Each structure stands twice: as structure tokens, then as C-alpha cells.
Amino acid sequence: MPICCPGSARRWIEGIDQDGSEPSEEELRRRQGVFLRQARRGLQHIEIFATPDQCEPLLTVMNTATNPRTREGCTDAAPR
């Protein structure tokens, strides 16, 4: 009985490296962007593919925009 067969080896490799090989810079540029998807249950569905450098400012803007304490007229914010 063989110790290892090609099917088992392939499953082990896929299990160890689930993401596959690193994408090229060109592939990353092709895939990045903001994609508007169909609204679901009254909520907009937005899909974003960004580099780590692009992601940080996007998260900062989105968190600031959705934080109720940063809105005008909010009285529960701590005094400065």
C-alpha cells in the first residue's frame, strides 16, 4: 500500500497554502476597486478590494462617517 499518492499530496498542499501563490502587482491593480452590489433588505451592499495602504484611510473615513458621536447636534460627546 503506497504511503502517499498524488491526490493526498495535492490535498495536503491545498490545506497548507489555502490562498495559493502571491498575486502579481498587475493582478492586484486589475482586481482593486469599489463595487456596488444589489441592495439587500434595505441596506446597500458595497464590496471593496484595496491594498493595505488604501484600506486604512478608507476605514477611517467610513468609521468617522458612521460614528453617531461625530454628527452635528450630538450632545453625548465628551467635552474637549
C-alpha positions in Angstrom: 0.0 0.0 0.0 1.5 3.4 -1.0 2.3 5.8 1.7 1.4 8.9 -0.3 -0.5 9.2 -3.5 -0.8 12.3 -5.8 -4.4 13.0 -4.6 -3.4 13.0 -1.0 -0.4 15.2 -1.7 -2.5 17.8 -3.5 -5.0 17.9 -0.7 -2.1 18.5 1.8 -0.7 21.3 -0.3 -4.1 22.9 -0.7 -4.6 22.7 3.1 -1.3 24.2 3.9 -1.4 27.0 1.3 -5.1 27.8 1.1 -4.5 31.2 -0.5 -2.3 29.9 -3.3 0.6 31.8 -4.8 1.0 35.5 -4.3 -0.8 37.6 -7.0 1.3 39.8 -9.2 1.2 43.6 -9.0 -0.7 43.8 -12.3 -3.3 41.3 -11.0 -3.7 43.3 -7.8 -4.3 46.5 -9.8 -6.8 44.8 -12.0 -8.8 43.5 -9.0 -8.8 46.5 -6.8 -11.8 48.9 -6.7 -15.2 49.6 -5.2 -18.1 47.6 -6.5 -21.7 48.4 -5.7 -23.8 45.3 -5.4 -27.6 44.8 -5.2 -29.2 46.2 -2.1 -30.3 43.6 0.4 -33.1 44.1 3.0 -32.9 47.8 2.8 -29.1 48.0 3.1 -26.6 48.9 0.4 -24.0 46.2 -0.4 -20.6 47.6 -1.2 -17.6 45.4 -1.9 -14.1 46.9 -1.7 -10.8 45.4 -2.8 -8.0 47.6 -1.7 -4.3 47.4 -0.8 -3.4 47.8 2.9 -2.2 51.4 2.2 -5.6 52.2 0.6 -7.6 50.4 3.2 -6.5 52.4 6.3 -7.8 55.8 5.1 -11.0 54.2 3.8 -11.7 52.6 7.1 -11.0 55.9 8.9 -13.4 57.8 6.7 -16.2 55.2 7.0 -15.8 54.8 10.7 -16.0 58.6 11.2 -19.0 58.9 8.9 -20.9 56.2 10.7 -20.0 57.2 14.3 -23.0 58.8 15.9 -20.8 60.9 18.2 -19.3 62.8 15.3 -22.6 64.0 13.9 -23.8 67.6 14.3 -26.1 68.2 17.2 -24.9 65.3 19.2 -24.9 66.2 22.9 -23.4 63.0 24.4 -19.9 63.6 23.1 -17.2 64.2 25.8 -16.3 67.9 26.2 -12.8 68.9 24.9 
